Amino acid sequence: MSIFQKILKLVIIATIMVYPLVSFSQSSNTDPLADPLFTKSDWSVYATDNPKQCWLASVPKKSVNTKNGKKVEVNRGRIILWVSFWAGTKNRGEVSFTGGYPYNKNDVLDFNIDNKKFDLFVPTEGNFAWAKDTKADKEIITAMKRGSSAIITGVSKRGTKTRDTISLMGFTAALEDAEKRCPE
């Protein structure tokens, strides 16, 4: 990954985390996933205006945490699978995931969609993982459109293995809505 790509990823993290909070700060609710513009089954669409950015997101239906092979209770932050779009740019359909805890730099998460395996990468230490490149984003989105569930498995910096199951019901409708809201 080039230095430009690394910097771009950091800018994307900041945009995803800060702009939704800014856009909702005028309401009484500061949760960036609280006011969807569109919802279909388990997926919802959100947007900001300056800059124009749209994203669809879903949270797990089930999460299992294990350490040394035994189920454990852990405190995790928000667990969200995202697909993001920026109007007027080539940034179309970027897949990312936050597991609600920090990963180690260069970790690889298993992303399984109906037994089709993909990888999500953690290029810098932090809470987010992404597909390797735009080609991988497109392959993942194609599988998500056809699939019924996604299972994302990762390991926290503390060594806890997490397995999050996310429904794909409503994904295609939400994807189409987000694409319309943020055209090229």
C-alpha positions in Angstrom: 0.0 0.0 0.0 1.5 3.3 -1.1 1.8 6.3 1.3 -0.9 8.1 -0.6 -3.3 5.1 -0.1 -2.4 5.1 3.6 -3.1 8.8 3.9 -6.4 8.4 2.0 -7.5 5.7 4.4 -6.8 7.9 7.4 -8.8 10.8 5.8 -11.6 8.3 5.1 -11.6 7.2 8.8 -11.8 10.8 9.9 -14.6 11.6 7.5 -16.7 8.5 8.5 -16.2 9.2 12.2 -16.4 13.0 12.3 -18.8 14.2 9.6 -21.8 12.0 10.7 -21.4 13.4 14.2 -21.2 17.0 12.9 -24.3 16.6 10.8 -26.4 15.2 13.7 -25.1 17.7 16.2 -27.9 20.1 15.6 -30.5 17.5 16.7 -30.7 16.2 20.2 -29.4 12.9 19.1 -25.6 12.6 18.4 -25.7 9.0 17.2 -24.6 9.0 13.6 -26.8 5.9 12.9 -29.9 7.3 14.6 -31.6 9.1 11.8 -31.5 7.0 8.6 -32.7 8.4 5.4 -33.8 5.0 4.1 -34.1 1.6 5.7 -34.8 -1.8 4.2 -34.8 -4.8 6.5 -31.4 -4.8 8.3 -29.6 -2.0 6.3 -30.0 1.7 6.5 -28.7 4.7 4.5 -27.2 7.9 5.9 -25.7 11.0 4.3 -24.0 14.3 4.9 -24.1 17.4 2.7 -20.7 19.1 3.0 -18.9 17.2 1.7 -21.7 15.1 0.1 -21.1 11.6 1.4 -23.5 8.6 1.6 -23.1 5.3 3.4 -25.1 2.3 4.2 -24.6 0.4 7.4 -25.7 -2.5 9.4 -25.0 -4.0 12.9 -24.6 -7.6 13.9 -27.5 -9.9 14.6 -25.2 -12.0 16.7 -21.7 -11.6 18.2 -19.7 -14.3 19.9 -16.5 -13.5 21.8 -14.0 -16.2 22.8 -10.6 -16.3 24.5 -8.6 -19.5 24.7 -11.6 -21.3 23.1 -14.1 -20.3 25.8 -16.9 -17.8 25.4 -16.3 -14.6 27.3 -18.2 -11.4 27.9 -16.4 -8.3 26.7 -17.2 -4.6 26.4 -17.0 -3.5 22.8 -17.9 -0.2 21.1 -20.2 0.0 18.1 -19.8 -2.8 15.6 -20.7 -1.7 12.1 -20.3 -2.9 8.6 -20.2 0.1 6.2 -20.3 0.8 2.5 -19.4 4.4 1.6 -19.8 6.7 -1.4 -18.6 10.2 -2.1 -20.6 12.2 -4.7 -18.7 13.4 -7.7 -15.7 11.2 -7.0 -14.4 7.7 -7.9 -14.8 6.7 -4.3 -17.7 4.3 -4.9 -18.7 1.5 -2.7 -15.8 1.3 -0.2 -16.3 -1.6 2.2 -15.2 -1.1 5.8 -15.8 -2.6 9.2 -15.3 -1.5 12.8 -15.4 -4.3 15.4 -15.8 -2.0 18.4 -12.2 -2.5 19.6 -8.7 -1.7 18.4 -6.9 -4.1 16.1 -3.1 -4.4 15.6 -1.5 -2.9 12.6 -1.5 -5.2 9.6 -4.2 -7.5 11.1 -6.4 -9.4 8.6 -10.0 -10.1 9.4 -11.9 -13.0 7.8 -15.0 -11.8 6.0 -17.2 -14.7 5.0 -20.3 -14.2 2.9 -22.3 -17.5 2.5 -19.0 -19.5 2.6 -17.2 -17.2 0.1 -14.1 -15.9 1.9 -12.7 -12.4 1.7 -10.1 -10.5 3.7 -10.4 -7.1 5.4 -7.1 -5.4 6.2 -6.1 -3.1 9.1 -3.4 -0.9 7.5 -2.7 1.1 10.7 -3.4 0.4 14.3 -7.0 1.3 15.0 -10.6 0.2 15.0 -11.2 0.0 11.2 -10.5 -2.7 8.5 -11.0 -2.3 4.7 -11.0 -4.4 1.6 -7.6 -4.5 -0.1 -8.5 -2.3 -3.1 -11.4 -1.2 -5.3 -11.4 -4.5 -7.1 -11.9 -6.3 -3.8 -14.6 -3.8 -2.8 -16.6 -4.7 -6.0 -16.2 -8.5 -5.4 -17.4 -8.1 -1.8 -20.4 -6.0 -2.8 -21.3 -8.5 -5.5 -21.2 -11.3 -3.0 -23.2 -9.2 -0.4 -25.9 -8.6 -3.0 -26.3 -12.3 -3.6 -25.8 -13.4 0.0 -27.9 -13.8 3.1 -25.4 -13.2 5.9 -21.8 -12.1 6.5 -19.6 -13.4 9.3 -16.6 -11.2 10.2 -14.0 -12.8 12.5 -11.1 -10.8 14.0 -8.9 -10.7 17.1 -8.6 -7.8 19.4 -5.3 -6.4 20.7 -6.1 -8.2 23.9 -6.4 -11.6 22.1 -10.1 -12.0 22.2 -11.5 -13.6 19.1 -14.7 -12.1 17.8 -17.2 -13.4 15.4 -19.9 -11.0 14.2 -22.9 -12.2 12.1 -24.5 -9.5 10.0 -27.7 -10.0 8.0 -27.6 -9.0 4.3 -31.4 -8.7 4.1 -32.1 -5.3 2.6 -28.5 -4.7 1.4 -29.2 -4.4 -2.3 -32.1 -1.9 -1.8 -29.9 0.2 0.6 -27.0 0.1 -1.8 -29.1 1.3 -4.7 -30.5 4.1 -2.5 -27.1 5.3 -1.4 -25.8 5.2 -5.0 -28.7 7.4 -6.1 -28.1 9.9 -3.3 -24.4 10.2 -4.1 -24.1 10.1 -7.9 -20.7 10.1 -9.7 
